[in-house]
Structure formats: structure tokens, C-alpha cells
Amino acid sequence: MRILGVSDESVRRWKGVWEEGGTDALRRRPATGRPPKLNDDQVEQVRTALEQGAPTHGFEADLWTLERVGLVVERVVGVSLSRASVWRLLTGRLG
């Protein structure tokens, strides 16, 4: 299958999938991935807490850092997030 740029193993696997489930079985499926640690209600609880400002949560300056947001998430919803997960929360689900 060099013409198509795929390995013989891929062709055999696709053929087996087709034989088992037909054309529909070959359709691309969305990637599922790991479910988020916070559900929509928890995200809204965090949003509300962050909108109150950092001093409300015991921080001197009204400045949010990844560490501070992570602490507030843990206090508010009881879920510990990595710095990367806090970043994804802020830039993705909280916009």
C-alpha cells in the first residue's frame, strides 16, 4: 500500500473493522479523552469566587496567579488541580 502511504497492517486492520461493522465502523469518531475534573456547576462556583477578588480569599494583593487560583479551586470545590490544569481552566472554560 505504498501508493497510499499507509502500512499493510493499517489496511488489514481497516479491512477487519469494515468486515465487522461495515462502512459506518470506519467513520472517524470524536476523541473522548479524559473527562474534566470540574463539572459545569463547579466551574461556575470557581468563577463566582474569583470574581470576588483575591483579597476576599485572604491574599494581600488583588492579583491572581496560577497558584492562588489553584488554592481557591481547592477551597471552593475540593479539587486539586495542577498548574497546567489551572491554566486550561482559566483560558478555556473560564475564558
Secondary structure, 3 states (H helix, E strand, C coil): CCCCCCCHHHHHHHHHHHHHHHHHHHCCCCCCCCCCCCCHHHHHHHHHHHHCCCHHHCCCCCCCCHHHHHHHHHHHHCCCCCHHHHHHHHHHHCC
